[in-house]
Amino acid sequence: MGSHDIIAWLVIGAIAGWLAGKLVKGSGFGLLVDIIVGIVGAFLGGWLSGVLGISLGAGWIASIITATIGAVILLFVVRLFKRA
């Protein structure tokens, strides 16, 4: 994994985390937490799309969409547990 790959993960994670924060009631959580939520969401979204057999294609846009969907699911689950 090269430094370009890590930078790409951080950029996609930041965008996906920020979008997820905007889509799930409330705003973003700050850059660092947005990146973490986005990266974890990317893993979750990638895993779910593989399990469900869904492919959004390749490239930056598909990666951001997949990561955002995973991050939204992650935030929804976290907020469910936070309320309880």
Short mmCIF file of the C-alpha atoms (twelve columns), coordinates in Angstrom:
data_MODEL
# 
_entry.id   MODEL 
# 
loop_
_atom_site.group_PDB 
_atom_site.id 
_atom_site.type_symbol 
_atom_site.label_atom_id 
_atom_site.label_alt_id 
_atom_site.label_comp_id 
_atom_site.label_asym_id 
_atom_site.label_seq_id 
_atom_site.Cartn_x 
_atom_site.Cartn_y 
_atom_site.Cartn_z 
_atom_site.pdbx_PDB_model_num 
ATOM 1  C CA . MET A 1  0.000   0.000   0.000   1 
ATOM 2  C CA . GLY A 2  1.575   3.250   -1.109  1 
ATOM 3  C CA . SER A 3  1.182   6.724   0.288   1 
ATOM 4  C CA . HIS A 4  -1.251  7.555   -2.531  1 
ATOM 5  C CA . ASP A 5  -3.532  4.734   -1.381  1 
ATOM 6  C CA . ILE A 6  -3.569  6.032   2.179   1 
ATOM 7  C CA . ILE A 7  -4.331  9.558   0.997   1 
ATOM 8  C CA . ALA A 8  -7.168  8.224   -1.178  1 
ATOM 9  C CA . TRP A 9  -8.623  6.351   1.815   1 
ATOM 10 C CA . LEU A 10 -8.446  9.492   3.941   1 
ATOM 11 C CA . VAL A 11 -10.088 11.655  1.275   1 
ATOM 12 C CA . ILE A 12 -12.860 9.130   0.592   1 
ATOM 13 C CA . GLY A 13 -13.316 8.582   4.336   1 
ATOM 14 C CA . ALA A 14 -13.552 12.310  5.028   1 
ATOM 15 C CA . ILE A 15 -16.091 12.890  2.253   1 
ATOM 16 C CA . ALA A 16 -18.184 9.836   3.168   1 
ATOM 17 C CA . GLY A 17 -18.098 10.633  6.895   1 
ATOM 18 C CA . TRP A 18 -19.089 14.242  6.289   1 
ATOM 19 C CA . LEU A 19 -21.934 13.224  3.951   1 
ATOM 20 C CA . ALA A 20 -23.166 10.607  6.422   1 
ATOM 21 C CA . GLY A 21 -23.114 13.189  9.220   1 
ATOM 22 C CA . LYS A 22 -25.252 15.480  7.082   1 
ATOM 23 C CA . LEU A 23 -27.679 12.725  6.024   1 
ATOM 24 C CA . VAL A 24 -28.225 11.296  9.498   1 
ATOM 25 C CA . LYS A 25 -29.782 14.019  11.648  1 
ATOM 26 C CA . GLY A 26 -27.183 16.448  12.781  1 
ATOM 27 C CA . SER A 27 -23.969 17.685  11.331  1 
ATOM 28 C CA . GLY A 28 -20.468 16.347  10.978  1 
ATOM 29 C CA . PHE A 29 -18.412 15.411  14.011  1 
ATOM 30 C CA . GLY A 30 -15.206 17.134  13.029  1 
ATOM 31 C CA . LEU A 31 -12.650 16.117  10.445  1 
ATOM 32 C CA . LEU A 32 -10.943 13.328  12.402  1 
ATOM 33 C CA . VAL A 33 -14.148 11.578  13.478  1 
ATOM 34 C CA . ASP A 34 -15.655 12.075  10.001  1 
ATOM 35 C CA . ILE A 35 -12.621 10.326  8.493   1 
ATOM 36 C CA . ILE A 36 -12.856 7.451   10.984  1 
ATOM 37 C CA . VAL A 37 -16.608 7.041   10.445  1 
ATOM 38 C CA . GLY A 38 -16.101 7.207   6.672   1 
ATOM 39 C CA . ILE A 39 -13.323 4.582   6.651   1 
ATOM 40 C CA . VAL A 40 -15.248 2.210   8.920   1 
ATOM 41 C CA . GLY A 41 -18.325 2.910   6.797   1 
ATOM 42 C CA . ALA A 42 -16.351 2.034   3.676   1 
ATOM 43 C CA . PHE A 43 -15.488 -1.361  5.128   1 
ATOM 44 C CA . LEU A 44 -19.093 -1.894  6.223   1 
ATOM 45 C CA . GLY A 45 -20.509 -0.726  2.882   1 
ATOM 46 C CA . GLY A 46 -18.020 -2.838  0.924   1 
ATOM 47 C CA . TRP A 47 -18.792 -5.909  3.013   1 
ATOM 48 C CA . LEU A 48 -22.559 -5.412  2.705   1 
ATOM 49 C CA . SER A 49 -22.420 -4.850  -1.042  1 
ATOM 50 C CA . GLY A 50 -20.392 -8.058  -1.404  1 
ATOM 51 C CA . VAL A 51 -22.802 -10.060 0.745   1 
ATOM 52 C CA . LEU A 52 -25.823 -8.687  -1.105  1 
ATOM 53 C CA . GLY A 53 -24.180 -8.999  -4.523  1 
ATOM 54 C CA . ILE A 54 -24.557 -5.293  -5.297  1 
ATOM 55 C CA . SER A 55 -21.940 -3.506  -7.384  1 
ATOM 56 C CA . LEU A 56 -21.895 0.243   -7.864  1 
ATOM 57 C CA . GLY A 57 -18.951 0.054   -10.217 1 
ATOM 58 C CA . ALA A 58 -15.392 1.236   -9.794  1 
ATOM 59 C CA . GLY A 59 -13.820 4.611   -9.278  1 
ATOM 60 C CA . TRP A 60 -13.932 7.479   -6.833  1 
ATOM 61 C CA . ILE A 61 -17.672 8.179   -7.068  1 
ATOM 62 C CA . ALA A 62 -18.661 4.543   -6.523  1 
ATOM 63 C CA . SER A 63 -16.245 4.320   -3.586  1 
ATOM 64 C CA . ILE A 64 -17.668 7.466   -2.003  1 
ATOM 65 C CA . ILE A 65 -21.250 6.247   -2.469  1 
ATOM 66 C CA . THR A 66 -20.443 2.818   -0.992  1 
ATOM 67 C CA . ALA A 67 -18.552 4.362   1.931   1 
ATOM 68 C CA . THR A 68 -21.348 6.871   2.565   1 
ATOM 69 C CA . ILE A 69 -23.999 4.165   2.632   1 
ATOM 70 C CA . GLY A 70 -21.896 2.157   5.078   1 
ATOM 71 C CA . ALA A 71 -21.239 5.243   7.219   1 
ATOM 72 C CA . VAL A 72 -24.951 6.129   7.315   1 
ATOM 73 C CA . ILE A 73 -25.764 2.590   8.480   1 
ATOM 74 C CA . LEU A 74 -22.969 2.812   11.060  1 
ATOM 75 C CA . LEU A 75 -24.208 6.154   12.407  1 
ATOM 76 C CA . PHE A 76 -27.795 4.905   12.522  1 
ATOM 77 C CA . VAL A 77 -26.760 1.856   14.579  1 
ATOM 78 C CA . VAL A 78 -24.520 3.935   16.875  1 
ATOM 79 C CA . ARG A 79 -27.336 6.404   17.529  1 
ATOM 80 C CA . LEU A 80 -29.756 3.560   18.281  1 
ATOM 81 C CA . PHE A 81 -27.410 2.260   20.974  1 
ATOM 82 C CA . LYS A 82 -26.651 5.765   22.218  1 
ATOM 83 C CA . ARG A 83 -30.358 6.411   22.900  1 
ATOM 84 C CA . ALA A 84 -30.791 3.183   24.861  1 
# 
